[in-house]
Amino acid sequence: MSLQLFILASYDILTTKDQVEILLKLMKQFHSYVAKYTKITNGYIGQILEWPEVITEGSTLEECRYMLRDALNEMILAYNEIGKEIPISHVLIELLPVETSLVSKAA
């Protein structure tokens, strides 16, 4: 079970104010980031959209995912060490379908 699902499932069974405060503190510590993977000749490049400095590559998608998570963890450790604020995700991802055959040049 993921931490998010655990937190949501636990919320219904919390009985004390202290338990709710602990849950809220856990939720503040958990952040999600959007990863972008681009196919290249030698594999994949992975990058965190909200944190462009977190970038890596791998020969397979699985390796790139692993390397990106590792790079993200290392960046969080480095930011914590120097007291720099960790970027929080405020990204909204939306697919914009376009029927390309209907798009024409402006007159």
C-alpha atoms as a printed R data frame, in Angstrom:
    type eleno elety resid chain resno       x      y       z
1   ATOM     1    CA   MET     A     1   0.000  0.000   0.000
2   ATOM     2    CA   SER     A     2   1.382  3.404  -0.906
3   ATOM     3    CA   LEU     A     3   1.824  6.083   1.751
4   ATOM     4    CA   GLN     A     4  -0.975  8.150   0.198
5   ATOM     5    CA   LEU     A     5  -3.433  5.247   0.354
6   ATOM     6    CA   PHE     A     6  -2.325  4.409   3.896
7   ATOM     7    CA   ILE     A     7  -2.903  7.999   4.989
8   ATOM     8    CA   LEU     A     8  -6.346  8.112   3.389
9   ATOM     9    CA   ALA     A     9  -7.337  4.745   4.851
10  ATOM    10    CA   SER     A    10  -6.032  5.731   8.284
11  ATOM    11    CA   TYR     A    11  -7.946  9.004   8.370
12  ATOM    12    CA   ASP     A    12 -11.262  7.215   8.911
13  ATOM    13    CA   ILE     A    13 -10.013  5.337  11.993
14  ATOM    14    CA   LEU     A    14  -8.253  8.173  13.813
15  ATOM    15    CA   THR     A    15  -9.832  8.885  17.147
16  ATOM    16    CA   THR     A    16  -7.715 11.451  18.934
17  ATOM    17    CA   LYS     A    17  -6.538 14.949  18.124
18  ATOM    18    CA   ASP     A    18  -2.926 13.758  18.513
19  ATOM    19    CA   GLN     A    19  -3.445 11.064  15.881
20  ATOM    20    CA   VAL     A    20  -4.903 13.585  13.451
21  ATOM    21    CA   GLU     A    21  -1.957 15.948  14.043
22  ATOM    22    CA   ILE     A    22   0.511 13.115  13.391
23  ATOM    23    CA   LEU     A    23  -1.309 12.267  10.171
24  ATOM    24    CA   LEU     A    24  -1.260 15.881   8.997
25  ATOM    25    CA   LYS     A    25   2.472 16.109   9.747
26  ATOM    26    CA   LEU     A    26   3.071 12.962   7.663
27  ATOM    27    CA   MET     A    27   1.023 14.385   4.796
28  ATOM    28    CA   LYS     A    28   3.120 17.578   4.794
29  ATOM    29    CA   GLN     A    29   6.301 15.500   4.508
30  ATOM    30    CA   PHE     A    30   5.050 13.549   1.487
31  ATOM    31    CA   HIS     A    31   5.394 15.269  -1.883
32  ATOM    32    CA   SER     A    32   4.792 14.062  -5.415
33  ATOM    33    CA   TYR     A    33   6.705 15.268  -8.427
34  ATOM    34    CA   VAL     A    34   6.047 14.923 -12.145
35  ATOM    35    CA   ALA     A    35   8.694 12.996 -14.060
36  ATOM    36    CA   LYS     A    36   9.170 13.477 -17.789
37  ATOM    37    CA   TYR     A    37  10.908 10.748 -19.801
38  ATOM    38    CA   THR     A    38  12.237 11.368 -23.308
39  ATOM    39    CA   LYS     A    39  13.422  8.576 -25.594
40  ATOM    40    CA   ILE     A    40  16.946  9.182 -26.937
41  ATOM    41    CA   THR     A    41  19.293  7.082 -29.072
42  ATOM    42    CA   ASN     A    42  21.009  5.460 -26.079
43  ATOM    43    CA   GLY     A    43  17.922  5.046 -23.840
44  ATOM    44    CA   TYR     A    44  15.962  7.658 -21.914
45  ATOM    45    CA   ILE     A    45  16.434 11.039 -20.281
46  ATOM    46    CA   GLY     A    46  14.408 11.633 -17.124
47  ATOM    47    CA   GLN     A    47  13.705 15.013 -15.550
48  ATOM    48    CA   ILE     A    48  11.550 16.354 -12.725
49  ATOM    49    CA   LEU     A    49   9.339 19.081 -14.228
50  ATOM    50    CA   GLU     A    50   9.072 21.142 -11.050
51  ATOM    51    CA   TRP     A    51  12.791 20.837 -10.382
52  ATOM    52    CA   PRO     A    52  14.682 21.020 -13.707
53  ATOM    53    CA   GLU     A    53  18.054 20.512 -11.994
54  ATOM    54    CA   VAL     A    54  17.002 16.926 -11.223
55  ATOM    55    CA   ILE     A    55  17.857 15.211 -14.497
56  ATOM    56    CA   THR     A    56  19.459 11.896 -15.434
57  ATOM    57    CA   GLU     A    57  19.516  9.226 -18.081
58  ATOM    58    CA   GLY     A    58  19.417  5.465 -18.311
59  ATOM    59    CA   SER     A    59  19.737  2.815 -20.978
60  ATOM    60    CA   THR     A    60  16.210  1.533 -20.238
61  ATOM    61    CA   LEU     A    61  13.085  3.249 -18.932
62  ATOM    62    CA   GLU     A    62  13.306  1.219 -15.718
63  ATOM    63    CA   GLU     A    63  16.925  2.226 -15.190
64  ATOM    64    CA   CYS     A    64  16.082  5.864 -15.906
65  ATOM    65    CA   ARG     A    65  13.234  5.769 -13.350
66  ATOM    66    CA   TYR     A    66  15.588  4.322 -10.742
67  ATOM    67    CA   MET     A    67  18.283  6.880 -11.530
68  ATOM    68    CA   LEU     A    68  15.780  9.764 -11.441
69  ATOM    69    CA   ARG     A    69  14.447  8.728  -8.033
70  ATOM    70    CA   ASP     A    70  18.044  8.479  -6.799
71  ATOM    71    CA   ALA     A    71  18.879 11.915  -8.243
72  ATOM    72    CA   LEU     A    72  15.761 13.373  -6.586
73  ATOM    73    CA   ASN     A    73  16.696 11.866  -3.222
74  ATOM    74    CA   GLU     A    74  20.260 13.202  -3.527
75  ATOM    75    CA   MET     A    75  18.994 16.682  -4.429
76  ATOM    76    CA   ILE     A    76  16.634 16.692  -1.432
77  ATOM    77    CA   LEU     A    77  19.546 15.719   0.847
78  ATOM    78    CA   ALA     A    78  21.752 18.453  -0.638
79  ATOM    79    CA   TYR     A    79  19.051 21.117  -0.287
80  ATOM    80    CA   ASN     A    80  18.416 20.073   3.319
81  ATOM    81    CA   GLU     A    81  22.154 20.233   4.072
82  ATOM    82    CA   ILE     A    82  22.505 23.814   2.842
83  ATOM    83    CA   GLY     A    83  19.146 24.941   4.224
84  ATOM    84    CA   LYS     A    84  17.643 25.640   0.827
85  ATOM    85    CA   GLU     A    85  13.872 25.302   0.355
86  ATOM    86    CA   ILE     A    86  12.773 22.183  -1.501
87  ATOM    87    CA   PRO     A    87  10.512 22.964  -4.478
88  ATOM    88    CA   ILE     A    88   6.941 21.789  -3.982
89  ATOM    89    CA   SER     A    89   4.860 20.618  -6.901
90  ATOM    90    CA   HIS     A    90   2.193 22.971  -8.194
91  ATOM    91    CA   VAL     A    91   2.165 21.512 -11.693
92  ATOM    92    CA   LEU     A    92  -1.055 20.725 -13.504
93  ATOM    93    CA   ILE     A    93  -0.618 18.253 -16.347
94  ATOM    94    CA   GLU     A    94  -3.230 18.287 -19.064
95  ATOM    95    CA   LEU     A    95  -3.423 16.475 -22.385
96  ATOM    96    CA   LEU     A    96  -4.551 18.723 -25.224
97  ATOM    97    CA   PRO     A    97  -5.884 16.586 -28.074
98  ATOM    98    CA   VAL     A    98  -5.544 18.149 -31.526
99  ATOM    99    CA   GLU     A    99  -6.872 16.750 -34.763
100 ATOM   100    CA   THR     A   100  -3.835 17.694 -36.818
101 ATOM   101    CA   SER     A   101  -5.524 17.067 -40.154
102 ATOM   102    CA   LEU     A   102  -7.941 19.918 -39.395
103 ATOM   103    CA   VAL     A   103  -5.247 22.477 -38.493
104 ATOM   104    CA   SER     A   104  -4.488 24.858 -41.363
105 ATOM   105    CA   LYS     A   105  -2.301 27.885 -41.927
106 ATOM   106    CA   ALA     A   106  -3.753 31.265 -41.053
107 ATOM   107    CA   ALA     A   107  -4.641 33.322 -44.128
